[in-house]
């Protein structure tokens, strides 16, 4: 809720390979009870923005993976490309 009041928000998933981080973050669309944290958070943020009166919002999102000290932008055009 704080992000709609101007605070930055971060969701950090950490754990062993195969422990369910990606599923927890993304989930699956159908059934809707299996949606992950990201789609649920986006729904909440955009519903709040849509209902707000006399306010402007700038919504920015990044989705990064850090694995073996390599950083990749999972929303970029080439998700295999490593960032510096």
C-alpha positions in Angstrom: 0.0 0.0 0.0 2.9 2.3 0.7 4.0 2.5 -2.9 0.7 4.3 -3.7 1.7 6.9 -1.1 5.1 7.6 -2.8 7.4 5.0 -1.1 9.6 2.7 -3.2 8.8 -0.9 -2.9 11.0 -4.0 -3.4 10.1 -7.7 -3.4 13.2 -9.8 -2.9 13.1 -13.6 -3.4 16.1 -15.5 -2.1 16.6 -19.2 -1.9 18.0 -22.4 -3.2 17.5 -23.4 -6.8 14.2 -25.3 -7.3 12.7 -24.0 -4.0 9.8 -22.2 -5.7 10.8 -18.6 -6.0 9.7 -18.1 -9.6 6.4 -19.8 -9.0 5.8 -17.6 -5.8 6.7 -14.5 -7.8 4.8 -15.3 -11.1 2.3 -18.1 -10.3 -0.1 -19.1 -13.0 -3.0 -17.1 -14.5 -5.6 -19.8 -14.3 -7.0 -20.4 -11.7 -6.7 -16.9 -10.3 -6.0 -18.3 -6.9 -2.6 -19.5 -8.2 -1.5 -16.0 -9.3 1.9 -15.0 -7.8 3.0 -11.9 -5.9 3.9 -9.9 -9.0 0.5 -10.0 -10.8 -1.3 -9.5 -7.5 0.8 -6.5 -6.6 0.3 -5.0 -10.1 -3.4 -5.4 -9.8 -3.5 -3.7 -6.5 -1.3 -0.8 -7.6 -3.2 -0.1 -10.8 -6.6 -0.4 -9.1 -5.4 2.2 -6.6 -4.0 4.5 -9.3 -7.3 4.2 -11.3 -9.4 5.1 -8.2 -7.2 8.1 -7.1 -8.5 11.6 -7.7 -6.4 14.7 -8.2 -3.1 12.8 -8.3 -0.6 11.7 -10.9 1.4 8.6 -10.7 4.5 7.3 -12.4 4.8 3.5 -12.2 8.2 1.9 -12.9 9.0 -1.7 -12.6 12.1 -3.8 -13.0 12.4 -7.6 -12.8 16.0 -8.7 -12.2 17.6 -12.1 -11.7 20.9 -12.4 -9.9 22.4 -15.8 -10.4 26.1 -16.8 -9.9 27.0 -13.1 -9.7 25.4 -12.5 -13.1 22.5 -9.9 -13.4 19.9 -10.2 -16.1 16.9 -8.0 -16.8 13.9 -10.3 -17.2 11.7 -7.6 -18.7 14.3 -6.7 -21.4 14.2 -7.6 -25.0 17.0 -10.2 -24.5 16.6 -12.0 -21.2 19.8 -13.9 -21.8 21.9 -10.7 -22.0 23.9 -10.1 -18.8 24.0 -6.6 -17.3 27.2 -4.9 -16.2 
